[in-house]
């Protein structure tokens, strides 16, 4: 029966069974790969170096109306600083350079292990490690190299006694300095301090290699291990921020010390900036007070003189209110002019390619102060890199590009604020001119008195405001209190932060499952041949399976031993008998049968199967006569199996050279069993032309009339067309499929073509492993008690699964 398109489409669909079958079949391979991945992950984790993370927290409070602000002249770091900017400063190059040099993070000391800080593997740390073990050994601190040093420098230290050592320079190994533990050692390229931690005592004649790395080369590694996290919360009056600093290092003591040093440096830097800005504010207010005091005294003198000369002492109440309003407007005008003046100073500093942090102290715009602070930070980093690298150094060019973008943004912000200030000044001027126009309508004496009162009141108000600013600036300069507070001091980490053993093992387990699945499934779905008997059954479920033959064990070569199975108790012989039972079942109640055996590819084992099946049928009690025809005239082999001559044979008969009786050879088997064989004869030029003759049809009809079973061995199809020519003459065509060898596409094409010309078709599965059919080969026939192949012992082994119904049952007619 032909296979429909829907059936083929169903067979090509990937099902869950398709995925599970290879995993079950190769379960030991799957488990082995999985366990190997887990083992590799475990070993990798065991030999990693543990890292320890210490953290500290800084608290920052920005007050909206507290004493930390000093009116119009609020200092840069006084309370309106941006949280992101503070985080950038903490993670910036300036503080990183200070910490690296102070703690010697740019120094590597190599020598005898007993004098160096311990760096155990993860397994050793978990088994026997203690934090105290990291605190011993020699340490290098306060490392400073000259700006002209761009590459690492390696010195040799030779200890002359337990405290003193000599320093040999690189290259010629000349002595460049002498040193002592705990004291500063100065070399031609820089300086450093070598300390002995704990009870470490260095023996004389001990040598060490000291590698000093320029700070600019060590900053990247430092910043990779540093994490700065900020969070803020705002209330109606205050904004609270927390900044957490984390640092990871192979030594828990060094991790804690780095965080502590970094926070101290940050607080000192902020305190320095606050003090500097407060001093600048104080100096500015002092200068303004002196000028304002002189103007105020002159205004009072003029008012007193006019009152004495004119006799007018006070203004009427309405005019006095108008003068007070005018004074307020002029005070606002002065503030706006001062604001515009400060903005202009900042603009001029940008034009001169400099960023003066102090100027931002006199600008009450938080956005401007933020930009100025960021530019000052960038200028510091650029200046540090310019002394160490060439102008074309890529990181330097990137920083300059960022500074250009920040400068452009600041220019734009300054322009917007300047326009706003100029517009405010113009409005105030118009309002003031309106008041002056009203005053011009007054009598001369009243107008003069109003002008003197206005001038005196204005200078007095400004003077009092400056006095208050001076008082606040004095308090800020004297206290120099910062809005930053250390909340959580860094603690000594007692547990490693990495590697995370649980996470690694979970990752290794998951990765092992993935790798093991791919190792099993990729070959199963990428190979071109069938990989299991179940796959063949599933794809061609409409065809009956007549035989499931195991892979045969190799035996010593003897006559026909490589084809005919002589061990009657072997799994292969039992499978042949089962196949014989299936064939006998198909002929129940019918006349003699003609079976055609073919395959899709050479070497699938059809000749071996047809020879053993013919022998087994000849031994069956209900079978009278068996004829075996070798119709594979391209590569004949059956005459060699039974030690018979090849000629005269089938080709001679089809050519009309010999009679039919001369090509039939009797073969005597063991006991009374026997069969007849027709060899292929000489190989003709075109075998297909001979097979299509009437003589071949008459020969098969003669065999059907005179033999119980006629077995025809023909050439593989589609390599050779003989199978499609002989299939219509046979009662059933059996196609041999060798698991692990037969090509899927070729075998499907083979069956589709045969089903068009054959009456009935069937399958024979060859080279099946015991893992593919444990229920069939669970009984180990022919195995002795030691498990070796033979005929001794009871000949039985315990089965793993009972035979499934239908595997030993006779095949029903399809």
Buried (B, 14 or more C-beta within 10 A) or exposed (E): EEBEEEBEEEBEEEEEEBBEBBBEBBEEBBEEBBEEBBEEBBEEBBEBEBBBBBBBBBBBBBBEEEEBBBBBBBBBBBBBBBBEBBBBBBBBBBBBBBBBBBBBBBBBBEBEEEBBBBBBBBBBBEEEBEBEBBBBBBBBBBBBBEEEBEEBBBBBBBBEEBBBBBBBBBEEEEEBBEBEBEEEBEBEBBBBBBBBEEEBEBEEEBEBEBBBBBBBEBBEEBBEBBBBEBEBEEEEEBBEBBBBBBBBBBBBBBBBBBBBBBBBBBBEBBBEBBBBBBBBBBEBBEEBBEEBBEBBEEBBEBBEEBBEEBEBEEBEEEBBEBBBEBBEBBBBBBBBBBBBEBBEBBBEBBEEEEBBBBBBBBBBBBBBBBBBBBBBBBBBBBEBBBEBBEEEBEEBEEBBEBBEEBBEBBBEBBEEBBEBBEEBBEBBBEBBEEBEEEBEEBEEEBBBBBBBBBBBBBBBBBBEBBBEBBEBBBBBBEEBBBBBEBBBEBEBBEEBBBBEBEEBBEBBBEBBBEBBBEBBBEEBEEEEBBBBBBBBBBBBEBBBBBBBBBBBEEEEEEEBEEBBBEBBBBBBBBBBBBBBBBBBBBBEEEEBBBBBBBBBBEEBBBBBBBBBBBBBBBBBEEBEBBBBBBBBBBEBBBBBBBEBEBBBBBBBBBBEBBEEEEBBBEBEBEEEBBBBBBBBBBBBEEBBEBBBEEBBBEBBEBBBEBBBBBBBBBBBBBBBBBBBBBBEBBBBBBBBBBBBBBBBEBBBBBBEBBBEBBEBBBBBBBBBBBEBBEEBBBBBBBBBEEEEBBEEBEBEBEBEEEEEEEEEEBBEEE
